[in-house]
Amino acid sequence: MKVDENKCMGCKRCFPYCPLGRIQILRQHEKIPGRVYIEIDQDKCTDCGMCFRANVCPVDALYQPAEPWPREVRAILSNPLIEYKGSQVPGRGTEEMKTNDVTGRFLPGEVGVGIELGRPGVATYFRDVEVVAMVLMPLGYEMAEENPVTHFMSDRKTGKLREDILDERATSAIIEGKCKLENLPEVLEGIKKAAEKVDTVFSVEIISKVPPRGEIPIIPILERLGYEYSINSKNNMGLGEPAFKFSE
């Protein structure tokens, strides 16, 4: 995000709308006596566009120019209205389990594992995303093809990201993928070790299809490993025909 210093009056109305608190610098205008304007910390800004979309600037001083690569990745991951051309997915991730009745993304015996790095107020650098991805890939983890982070990799077999984006950052980024149910303990332990190496916060989601008898196969594993968890369900109503055939 940028500020037109010739329009800005330094009224600070946009300050509360920055998720990272990076609209906080007042400068004295060099050519207009008595005029102050704000500056946005360009190193820490993730180009999420929140301040612009809030539409609170009385003089329309905020604007979001098209940024060149690699800075472009900031808005791709942070602004939910931007669709990445490589994956054709707006925002940070895919529909995950939401349309599993049609896509069959998660089959019986498979477990979805998503790691969301960063949060408003914290954010994440892509070097931290790389740390987690490179821990996962040797453990039988399969990245979601549609996720933008997958497209930012220079080596999908190892989880290595492109060197030119490692110092870029996003409000949050999601690593999405899945593994076999039997590989889940090893994957979770790998994530636990990665947590010691990253300089941000992250949450982990574990996804499984509920079999016809209603059991949730991941719960015994989580309890055996001593992980705390909360249960959230996504109930597919079968409205998205044609339905995926999980079994004949």
C-alpha positions as CSV (number, residue, x, y, z in Angstrom):
1,M,0.0,0.0,0.0
2,K,1.1,3.5,-0.7
3,V,0.1,7.0,0.4
4,D,-0.2,10.1,-1.9
5,E,1.7,12.6,0.3
6,N,0.1,15.5,-1.7
7,K,-3.4,14.4,-0.7
8,C,-2.9,13.0,2.8
9,M,-3.7,15.3,5.7
10,G,-2.5,13.1,8.5
11,C,-5.9,12.6,10.0
12,K,-5.0,9.1,11.1
13,R,-8.5,7.6,10.3
14,C,-6.8,4.7,8.5
15,F,-4.6,3.8,11.5
16,P,-7.0,1.3,13.2
17,Y,-7.5,-0.6,9.9
18,C,-4.0,-1.9,9.5
19,P,-3.9,-5.5,10.8
20,L,-0.2,-5.2,11.4
21,G,-0.2,-1.6,12.9
22,R,2.2,-0.3,10.2
23,I,0.3,2.9,9.4
24,Q,1.8,5.0,12.2
25,I,4.4,7.4,10.8
26,L,3.8,11.1,10.4
27,R,6.0,13.1,8.2
28,Q,6.3,16.9,7.7
29,H,5.6,17.8,4.0
30,E,8.7,19.3,2.4
31,K,6.8,21.7,0.1
32,I,3.6,22.5,2.0
33,P,4.2,24.3,5.3
34,G,2.2,22.9,8.2
35,R,1.1,19.8,6.2
36,V,1.8,16.4,7.7
37,Y,1.2,13.0,6.0
38,I,1.4,9.4,7.0
39,E,3.9,6.9,5.7
40,I,3.4,3.1,5.6
41,D,6.3,0.8,6.6
42,Q,6.9,-0.8,3.3
43,D,9.1,-3.5,4.7
44,K,6.5,-4.7,7.1
45,C,3.3,-4.0,5.1
46,T,1.8,-7.1,3.5
47,D,-0.3,-5.3,0.9
48,C,-3.5,-6.8,2.3
49,G,-5.5,-3.7,1.2
50,M,-7.5,-3.6,4.4
51,C,-6.9,0.2,4.9
52,F,-7.9,0.9,1.3
53,R,-11.0,-1.3,1.3
54,A,-12.2,0.3,4.6
55,N,-12.8,3.5,2.5
56,V,-12.2,5.8,5.5
57,C,-9.8,8.2,3.9
58,P,-11.6,11.5,3.3
59,V,-9.2,12.6,0.5
60,D,-8.6,9.2,-1.2
61,A,-4.9,9.3,-0.4
62,L,-4.4,5.6,-0.1
63,Y,-3.8,3.5,-3.2
64,Q,-2.5,0.1,-4.1
65,P,-0.3,0.0,-7.2
66,A,0.5,-3.2,-9.1
67,E,3.7,-4.5,-7.5
68,P,6.4,-6.4,-9.4
69,W,7.6,-9.8,-8.5
70,P,8.6,-10.9,-5.9
71,R,6.8,-8.3,-3.8
72,E,3.6,-9.3,-5.7
73,V,3.4,-12.4,-3.5
74,R,2.4,-10.3,-0.5
75,A,-0.9,-9.3,-1.9
76,I,-1.5,-12.7,-3.4
77,L,-1.5,-14.3,0.1
78,S,-2.8,-11.3,2.1
79,N,-5.6,-9.8,0.0
80,P,-8.5,-12.3,-0.4
81,L,-9.8,-10.4,-3.4
82,I,-6.7,-11.2,-5.5
83,E,-6.6,-14.4,-7.5
84,Y,-3.2,-15.9,-8.2
85,K,-3.0,-16.7,-12.0
86,G,-0.8,-19.8,-11.4
87,S,-3.3,-21.6,-9.1
88,Q,-6.5,-19.6,-10.1
89,V,-7.3,-19.5,-6.4
90,P,-8.2,-16.2,-4.6
91,G,-6.7,-15.8,-1.2
92,R,-4.4,-18.1,0.8
93,G,-5.8,-21.5,0.1
94,T,-8.3,-23.9,-1.4
95,E,-11.9,-25.0,-0.4
96,E,-10.3,-27.9,1.6
97,M,-13.0,-30.2,2.9
98,K,-15.9,-27.9,2.1
99,T,-16.7,-29.6,-1.3
100,N,-15.3,-33.1,-0.6
101,D,-18.5,-34.7,-1.5
102,V,-17.8,-33.6,-5.1
103,T,-14.0,-33.4,-5.3
104,G,-13.0,-36.5,-3.3
105,R,-10.0,-34.5,-2.1
106,F,-9.8,-36.6,1.1
107,L,-10.4,-40.3,0.6
108,P,-10.9,-42.9,3.3
109,G,-7.5,-43.6,4.9
110,E,-6.2,-40.1,4.1
111,V,-5.8,-37.2,6.4
112,G,-5.6,-33.5,5.4
113,V,-3.0,-31.5,7.3
114,G,-3.0,-27.7,7.0
115,I,-0.6,-25.3,8.7
116,E,-1.5,-21.7,8.8
117,L,1.5,-19.5,9.6
118,G,1.1,-15.9,10.8
119,R,-1.8,-13.9,12.0
120,P,-3.0,-10.3,11.9
121,G,-0.5,-8.4,14.1
122,V,2.2,-11.0,13.6
123,A,2.5,-12.0,9.9
124,T,5.0,-14.5,8.5
125,Y,8.0,-14.4,6.2
126,F,8.2,-17.0,3.5
127,R,11.5,-18.2,5.0
128,D,9.4,-19.6,7.9
129,V,6.9,-21.2,5.4
130,E,9.8,-22.9,3.8
131,V,11.0,-24.4,7.1
132,V,7.7,-26.1,7.7
133,A,7.3,-27.3,4.1
134,M,10.8,-28.8,4.0
135,V,10.1,-30.7,7.2
136,L,6.9,-32.2,5.8
137,M,7.8,-33.3,2.3
138,P,10.1,-36.2,3.3
139,L,7.3,-37.6,5.5
140,G,4.9,-38.7,2.8
141,Y,3.1,-35.3,2.7
142,E,1.4,-34.4,-0.6
143,M,1.0,-30.7,-1.2
144,A,-2.4,-29.4,-2.5
145,E,-1.8,-28.5,-6.2
146,E,-4.2,-25.5,-6.1
147,N,-2.6,-23.8,-3.1
148,P,-0.5,-20.7,-4.1
149,V,2.4,-21.8,-1.7
150,T,2.8,-25.0,-3.8
151,H,3.3,-22.8,-6.9
152,F,6.0,-20.7,-5.1
153,M,8.2,-23.8,-4.7
154,S,11.3,-24.3,-6.7
155,D,11.5,-28.0,-5.7
156,R,8.2,-29.6,-4.8
157,K,9.9,-32.9,-3.7
158,T,11.8,-31.1,-0.9
159,G,9.4,-28.2,-0.2
160,K,12.1,-25.7,-1.1
161,L,10.7,-22.2,-2.0
162,R,12.0,-19.8,-4.6
163,E,15.0,-17.9,-3.2
164,D,13.6,-14.5,-4.4
165,I,10.5,-14.7,-2.2
166,L,12.1,-15.8,1.1
167,D,12.3,-12.2,2.5
168,E,8.8,-11.4,1.4
169,R,6.0,-11.6,4.0
170,A,2.2,-12.2,4.2
171,T,-0.4,-11.6,6.9
172,S,-0.7,-15.4,6.9
173,A,0.1,-18.3,4.6
174,I,-1.3,-21.8,4.5
175,I,0.6,-25.0,3.7
176,E,-2.1,-27.4,2.5
177,G,-1.8,-31.1,1.8
178,K,-2.5,-34.6,3.0
179,C,-0.9,-37.8,4.1
180,K,-1.9,-41.4,4.8
181,L,-3.5,-42.0,8.2
182,E,-0.6,-44.1,9.3
183,N,1.8,-41.3,8.6
184,L,0.0,-38.8,10.7
185,P,2.0,-39.3,13.9
186,E,5.3,-38.7,12.1
187,V,3.9,-35.7,10.3
188,L,2.7,-34.1,13.6
189,E,6.1,-34.7,15.3
190,G,7.8,-33.1,12.3
191,I,5.5,-30.0,12.6
192,K,6.3,-29.9,16.4
193,K,10.1,-29.8,15.6
194,A,9.5,-27.1,12.9
195,A,7.8,-24.9,15.5
196,E,11.1,-24.5,17.3
197,K,12.7,-23.0,14.2
198,V,10.2,-20.5,13.0
199,D,9.8,-16.9,14.1
200,T,6.0,-16.7,13.9
201,V,2.9,-18.4,15.2
202,F,0.9,-21.1,13.5
203,S,-2.1,-23.3,13.9
204,V,-2.6,-26.9,12.6
205,E,-5.7,-28.3,11.2
206,I,-6.3,-32.1,10.8
207,I,-9.0,-33.1,8.3
208,S,-10.5,-36.5,7.8
209,K,-13.7,-37.8,6.2
210,V,-16.1,-39.3,8.7
211,P,-16.8,-43.0,7.7
212,P,-20.4,-44.2,7.5
213,R,-20.4,-45.6,11.1
214,G,-19.6,-42.1,12.4
215,E,-16.2,-42.7,14.0
216,I,-13.5,-40.0,13.6
217,P,-10.2,-41.9,12.9
218,I,-7.8,-39.1,13.7
219,I,-9.0,-38.7,17.3
220,P,-7.4,-41.8,18.8
221,I,-4.1,-40.8,17.2
222,L,-4.3,-37.3,18.6
223,E,-5.2,-38.5,22.1
224,R,-2.4,-41.1,22.1
225,L,0.1,-38.4,21.2
226,G,-1.2,-36.1,23.8
227,Y,-2.4,-33.3,21.5
228,E,-5.2,-31.0,22.6
229,Y,-7.8,-30.5,19.9
230,S,-11.1,-28.9,19.1
231,I,-13.7,-30.6,16.8
232,N,-15.1,-28.6,13.9
233,S,-17.3,-30.2,11.3
234,K,-18.1,-29.4,7.7
235,N,-21.3,-31.1,6.7
236,N,-21.6,-31.7,2.9
237,M,-25.3,-32.0,2.1
238,G,-24.9,-33.7,-1.3
239,L,-26.1,-30.6,-3.2
240,G,-23.1,-30.4,-5.4
241,E,-24.0,-33.1,-8.0
242,P,-22.5,-35.2,-9.4
243,A,-21.3,-36.6,-6.1
244,F,-17.8,-38.2,-5.9
245,K,-18.0,-42.1,-5.6
246,F,-15.9,-43.0,-2.6
247,S,-16.9,-46.6,-3.0
248,E,-18.9,-48.7,-5.4
